[in-house]
């Protein structure tokens, strides 16, 4: 082996070569999420224009052949020659990392794309990309291949555009149009998911009041279009989230304020909160329109202010005598729906994914704003604060009861050397990354699964009786429920606010229920429980649905399995004439012997299992509320709207 290390070993990557060589550093993944990231990077630039007041209309188009296009009516990327670089500013923006108008704070006071790499990364990861800048009746364009210009920036006539030119508000078209085709030598897929894009665009429209964002899918014979525009901003967002819930006060609390950050900049704080009669917290926080999923100093400030404010009001209210201790953060956030959006001139994000805000000065700033504004609101609306305090006190009592129940459970488990439920048949493997837990409906199916499994890495937990719908109950009822306690104990990572996904005993939790209506109900109840009380289990991709066959088809002494009616018809067509008694429809998993269950449903080399994803937390929240909540009318409407989508339904 040559151990020499000298200057010849140093490689210098020019232009966008680094992006193409290490795409994950810039977009996180080369899967479908990374593909969508390209769209969001371009849209974020248009939204930055909107935040400066120069754009009010954005259009996203999914063309055929996996081509994406984003249009806006902003100022348009400058096309004049840069005084220092000697080339068009458009070419600089599209081909150089960290080139843009967001660094000196003159063109953009705040923005999401502070790293200046967004649109150039899109260009670098595309098979080809082209940009059209409309301004003063002129159209300038430049085309790139794998990030490299095919020629200089030049003018083009409207009739030569590869898309239909539109007008903005009756004026001559202005703004930037970016059109590209992702490079399939880099991405795993080039096919965009319309629904996933739609969800993020809706979110952006909520965060920028009055901004119109439209998405159009031209891949269909009849194009699908969604248009989003919300004059209420984050207040409209909260109302949307609470649409199918029973709220404690009709109008959401709305806070809007600007404050000096002490560093020469102005921070805009926009927040809306509304309580409902549920038991779950819905909290979204954003910085410069970026979803800070991991929170940060702004969210810490909000939570501290809310807890302190409610405790101050509790001391002087009629509810004080009902509680011997102060309200905790969890108490005051039970049933809370809140959206916090701040605009910061110089945000310090943790990493390129920007999932967490780190600016230390923001915590106190947000805390001060929320404290002041909540006091002003509650003083004017004493009935609202009274309803909130009543709910928070009940939540505190439930927390205390749940704590006592957990302590009792822990004492009981301490007396049991294993600390695991009797219904669990555990596996011998101790490495959680290799272990699977099958949650099986019924003792009969559980018995077959126990005999058919691979005991080394597969554990079986049998369920019996009716599951609890956790959407309609508090945490103390969950931790003491005899049907849910074995699940909590088996997974071994706690429940609710105590849940720690790093402590799970199995990296695959597989729900195995009958392929019928009752089985679907069991799956839905379990998914509701995991979503509400072990959210990270779904977010980290540890929850799966087993797909047992619906039919066994016997022919010439061989058995074939079909997973639905369409699959059965296909198998029978391939086999030819089948005897009358050659087709068996399974009524449940208990009808399958251990070998059949292993061959069709449990063998990792042959089985079909579905991994549960949570691509859009907002829509997941709305669906669980609609299907599992107290309000009947939205559920009925959902069923009626989607009934035609269900085929081969046995009644």
N, C-alpha and C positions, 0 to 999 in steps of 0.2 A: 504494500500500500504506500502511495506517495504521500509523505507527511509534510511536503513543502506548502507553505501558505504565504503568498506574496501578492503584489499588486495585480498580477494576472488573474487572481481568483476573485477580484472585486468586479461585480456586474452592476452597470448603471442602466436602469430602466428609463427609457425616454418616453415623454408624452403620457399616453394612457396605457402603456405596457404593464405597469404595476397593477392597474385595475383588472386587466384581462388575466394576469397571472394569479392574482389573489382576490377574486371577486368577493369572497366571503367577508373580507375586511371592510368592504364598503356597503354591501347590501345584506349581510348576514347569512344568506343561503342562496344556492342556485336552484332551489326548488320553486314551487308555486309562489311562496311568500316573497322570494327574491324577485320573481318576475313581476309581481304586483308592486314591489318597491320601486321599480322603474317608473310606473305610472305616477305613484305618489310623489316621487322626487320632482317630476315635471309639474304636477299639479301644485305642489308646495311653492314653487317659484311664482305661479300665477296667484296663489293665495297671498304671498308676500306683497305682491302688487296691490291686492285688494286691501291689505292692512294699512297701506300708505294712502288709500283713497283713490287709486288710479285704475281700479278694475272692479267691475260689478257683475261680470258674466264669464263663466268658464264652461267649456264643453269638452267632454271626454267621449271619444268615439272608438269602438272596437270594430275595425274593418275586417273584411275577409282575409284569409291567408295569414292570420296571426299578426296583423299590423295594428298598431295603436296610434291614436292621434289626440293631442291635447291643444285646444285653442283657448285664448283669452283675449279680452279687449283692454289690456294694459298698455303701457307706454311702448312696449316692444323692445327687444334687446338692441342696444345701439349697434349700428353698422359702420360708423365712421372709423377712421384709422386711429389706433391707439398711439399717442405721441411717443411713448417709450419703446413699444414693441414693434411698431411699424407694420402691423397687420390689423385687419378689422377687429373691432371689439367683439363681434359675434363669433369670429373664429377663436379668439382667446377664451371666451366663456365656454365654448363647446369642446375645446381640445386641451385646455390646461386645468389641472387640479388647483384648487384654491384661487381661482380667478373669478371675480364677480363684483357686484356693487354693494356687498353687505358688510364690508370691513371698516369703511371710514365713517359710517353712520350718517352720511349726507343724503344718499339716495334712499336708504332704508333705516328708519329709527329702530324698528324691531323686525325680526324675521325668524323663521324656523331653520332655514338652510344656512346656518352660520359658518359651516365648514367650507362652503364654496365649492363642494365637489359634486353636488347633485346631478345637474344636467350633463356635465362632462362624463360622469360615470355611466349615465344612460347611453350616451354616445359610444363610449368605449366598450360597452357590453352588447352592442347591437350589430347585427349583420350589416345593416345600413341605417342611416339616420339622416333626416333632412329638416331644415328649419326655414320657415318663411316669416319674414318680419314685414307687417303691413304698417305703413305710416305715411301720412300726407298724400295719400293716393298712390304711393309707390310700393312695390313689393320687392324685397331683397331676399335672396336665398343662398344657401350653401348646403351641399350634400357631402356625407362622409361614409366611408367604408371601414368598418371595424375601428372607428374613431379617427381615421385619417382623412383630411379633406381631399375630395376628388377634383377640386378646382377652387378658384377664389370666390369670395362673396360677389354676387352679381345681381342685376335686376332681372325680373321676369314679368311677363304679361299675365293678366288674370286668366285669360283663356288657356294658358299652359299649366295652370295649377292642377295637381293630381287629386284635388278635392273641390267641392262646390264652395265658392266664396260666399260668405254671409255678411250681413250688415249688422252694426251694433247701434241700437237705438235710433235707427234711421239715418245715421251718419256714415261717412265712408269708413269701410272696415279698417280697424287699427288693432295692433297687438301682435302677439307671437303665436305661431302654429308650429308645433313640434310633432314630427311623424317618424316612426321607427319600427323596425322588425328585430326582435330579440334574437341574439345569436344562439342557435341550438347546439353549437359545439361547446357552449358554456352552460346553458340552462337545461334542466331535465325536461322541461315542457315549454312550449311557446303559446299555449292556449290559456287565455285569461278567464278567470271566474267572474262572471258579471255580478253575482250577488256579493262576493267579497269586496269588490271594488265599490259597489253601490253603498255598502255599509259605511266605509270610510268617507266617502263623498258626502253622505248625509251628515256625518259627524262634523265635517268641516263647515257645512252650511249652517249648522246650529251654532258653531263657534264664531261665525262671522255674520252678524245680523244683517239681513238685506242682500247678502251675496247670493246670486243665482248660480247653482251648479247643476249641470245636466249631463247625464250619461246616456249614450245611445248605442245599442248593440245592432250593428248592421250585418252580423253573421247569419241572422235569421231571415227567412223569407219575408216575414212581417217584422220589421225592426222593433225592438223593445226599447222604451224610453222611460226614464225616471227624471223628474225635475225637482230640485230641492231649493227652497227659499223660505227663511224663517225670520220674520221681523222681530220676534221676541228674543232671539239669541239663546243664551243658556237657560233662560226662563222657559222658553219653548222646549228645550231639551229635557228639562225636568218634567214638564207636563207630558211629554212623549213617553218618558220612562214610567210614569205613574198612570198611564192611560187606562189600564184595566184594574187599577187598585182603588180601594176605598181610602180617600185622603182625609186627614184630620183638619185641614184648613184648605179652603177652596183655592185661594191664590198662593202660589209659591212666594216665599220671601226672596226678594231680588236685591242684590248689593252691587253697586258700581262705584268705583273710586280710583283716583290716581294719587300716587304719593312719591315724593323724592326718595330715592334709594340711598342717599347719603354719599353716592359715588359720582354724582353729576348726571344721573339719569332719572327718568320718570318710569315708574312701574304702574301699569294699569291692572286693577283687580276687578274681576267680574265673577259673581257667585250667585247661585240660586239654590234654595233648599225647600223641601216640602216633605212633611211626614205623612206616612200612610199607616193603616192599622195592621200591617204585616210585622214580621219579626226579623227581617233581613235588612242589611245596610247596602245601599247602592251608591257608590262614590266614584266619580270620575274626575281626574285632575289633568290639566293641560298647561303647558308653557309654550307660548308662541304657536299655538294650535297643535303642538306635539303631545300625544297621549303619554303622560308620565305614569306608566303602569306600575312602576316600582315606587312611586310617590316622590318624596324629597322634602326639602325644607318648607316649601309652600304648603304642602299637605299637613306637615307637622304643626305649622302655625295655625292652620284652619281648625284642626282637631283640638288643639289646646284652647283656642278661643271659644269654641262651641262648648266644651266641657266646663270651662271656668264660668262662662256667662250663665249657663243653665244652673250651675251650683249656686251662683250668687242670687239668682231669682228664686231658687228653691228655699233658701234661708228665710226669705221674707214672704213665703207663700203659705197657703193652707195645707199644702202637701208635705211640709217639712216634718210634721209630727208622725207621718206614716213610715219614716225611714230613719234608722239609727246611724247611718253612715253616709258619706258623700256619694254622689253619682259618679260612676266610672265612665271612661270614654265609650266603652261598649254599651253602657246603659243609655247614654244620650244619643247614640247612633242607631238604636234599634228602630226599624221602620223609617229610617232617614233615606231620602233620595237627594243627592247633592251633586252639583257640577261646579267645579272651581276652575276658572280659566284666568291665567295671568299673562301679561305681555311684559317681557323683561329685555332691556337693551343689550345686556351682556350675560346671557345665561351660561352657567357652568354645568354642563351635563356630564354624567358619568358614562363615558364611552360613546362611540359613533351611533349606537342604537338609541341614545338619548332617553333612556327609560327612567332616569332619576335626576332630580335637580339638586345641585350641591351648594348653591349660593347661600352663605351663612346669613347675610343681611336680610334675606327674603322672609325667613321665619318670623322675626319680630315685626316686620312690615305688614305681612298678611294678618298676623295675630292682632295687631292694633286696628287694622281696617275692619276685620270681622267683629271684634269686640264692640267698637264704636257703632257700627251700623246695625248690629243685632239689638243693642240696647235702644237705639232710636226706634227700631221697628217694634220691638216687644212693648215698649212704653206706650206706643200708640195702639197696639193690638193685644190687650191683656187676655182676651179669650184664647188667642192663639198660643201664647206662652203657657197658659193654664192647661190646655189640652196636651201640649208637648210634655210638660212636667208630669202630668198624670201618667202618661205612657212611659216616661223614663223611670218613674218610681216603680211601676209594675215590672219593668225590665230589670231593675235592681233587685227586687224581691225574687224574681225568677233566677237571676244570676246566683244569688245567695243559696237558693234551693238547689240549683244545679251543682254548685260547688260542694254542698253537703252530699248530694247523690254520688258525685265522682269520688269523693273521699271514702264513702261507704263501699263503693265498687272496688277501689284500690285496696282497702283493708281486706275485703273478701278475696281479692286476687292474691294478696300477699300470703294468705293462709293456704292458697292452692299453689304448689311448687311450680307448676307450669304457667299458671295465670292465663290459660287459654280455654275457650269454651268447649264443652263436651261434644258439641255437634261438629267440631272441627277435626278432620283427619289430616294432620299436618304432613309435610314432606320432610325428607331427611337432609336435603341441601340447606345450608345456612346462608349462602350468598344471595341476598334479595334480588340481585340483577338476573339471577338464573331461575328464580322461583315464580310459580303461577298459582293463583288462588281461583278456583272455580266456585262461584256462588250458585248453587243449584236449587231449583224449585222442587220441593217435595222429597220425602224420605225414600220413595221408590227409585226416583231418578238418581238421588244421592247415593243409594246403595250400588246401583249399576256403575256410577262414576267412580266410586271408591275402588271397585273391583277392576275396572277397566283402565284406570289411570297409570301413569308412570310414577311410582311412589317416591322416586328420587327427587323430582322437582315439582310435582303437582300436588297441591293440597285441595281438599274438598270441604266446603261448608254447606250443609243442607239447611234450607229455609222451610218453615212450615207456617201455615195460618196466614191471615191477612196482614200485609205490611202497613206501617203507619205512613200517612201522607204528611211529610214534614213541612210542607208548604203552609199547613194550617195550624202549626203548633210551635211552642217555644222550646228552647234548648233543654230545659229541665225535663220535659216530657221525652225528648229524644234520647238523652243519656240514660234514662231509666227504662226505656222501652225494651221488653224482653226479646223482640224480634231484631232490634237494631244493636243491642249490646254485643251479641256474638260477632257481628260484622266489625264493630269498632275494635273489639278486643283482638280479633284475628288479624286485622290490618296493622294494628299495633302502633299507630301514630297519633292517637288522640282524636279529638272531634271539635268542630267549631273553631273558636279562636285559638284553641290549644293544638290544633292539628299541625303536625310537622312532617312534611312530605319526605324529608330526609330520613325519617325513622320507619318508613313502611317496610313490612316484612316480605312483600311480594311486588315485583315490578310489573307484573301482569295480573290485573284483577278482572276476571272474565265472568260476565253474567251469562248463565246458561239456563234458559227457560224454554218452555214449550213453544212451538211455532203456531200459537193460536192467540185468540183475543186475551185470555187470562194471562198467558205468557207475556204478551205485550204490556199488559197492565203492570205486572211484576217488574219488568225492565224499566218502565217509566217511573215507578215509585223508587226503585233503586237509584236511577240516574238523578232523580230529584234530590234524594238524600246526599249523593256524592257531590252534586252541584252546590247545594246549600251549606254542607258541613265539612266537606273534604274537597273544596274547589280545586286546590293545586293537584289533586290526584288526576283530574281531567285535564287541567292545563298542561301538565307534564307528560301527558300521553300514556297513563298507566291503566286506563279503563277500556275494556273491550266487550263486544257482544259476540257470543258464540252463535254459529249458524247451523243448527242441526237440520238434517234432511226432513222433508215433509212426506216423502214417498220412498218405499222400497219396491223395486221392480225386479221380479225373479224371471230369469229366462235361461233355459238350457243349463240348469243347475248353478247358475251364477247370479249374484245379487248386484243390482245397480241402484244408485241413490239419486234422487232428484230433490232440489231444494225449494222449488216452487212449481206451480202448474206449468209455466212455460218450459222449465227445465224438464219436467216429466214428459211433456209432448215431444220435446227434442229427442230424449232418450228412446222413447217408444218408436219414434219415426226411424231412428237409426237401427233399432233391433228388429223391426218388422212385426209380424203377428205375435201378440202376447196372449197367453191363456187368461181366461176370465178371472181366475183367482191369483193371477201373477202380479197384481198391483196392490200394495198395502199402503194405506194412508195412516201414518202414525198419529194417534190421538195425544201422545205425550212422550216425553223422554223415557218414562218408566217402561214403555213397551219395548225399548231397545235393550238387547243383552249387552253385557260389558264389552265384548269384542266389537260389536257394531258401533257402540258409542265411541270407543277409541278410534276405530277406523274412520268414522265420518266426522267427528266433532272435536276430538281431543288430541289426536296425533299431529304434532307441529308440522310434519312434512306433508300432510294431506288435508288438514282442516281448513275451513273458511272462518275467519274471525274478522269483525269490523272494529277498527280503532276509533274511539270517540274523540272528536276534535271539538274545540270551542273557538271557531274562527272569529266570531263576533259576539262579544260579551253582552252588548246592548240587546241584540235580538234574542240571545239565549235567555236573558232575564225576562223579556216580554213573553216568550213562548212558555216558559215555566209558569209565569204568573197566569197566563191565559188558560193553560191546560190543567193546572193543579191548584189554582187559587179559589177563593170563596165566591167570586162574582161569576154567575152562570152565563149571562148574556154573551160576553166575548167568546166563551168556550163554544157555545152553540153556533155562533157566527163562524168561528174557525172551522168547526166540523162541517157546516153546510158549504163553506167555500172550498174545502179540500176533499169532500166526499167523492167527487168525480175523479180525483187522482188515484183513488184506491181501486185496484182491480182484483178480481178473484177473491172477493170477500165472502166467506161462508156465513150464512145467517140461519 
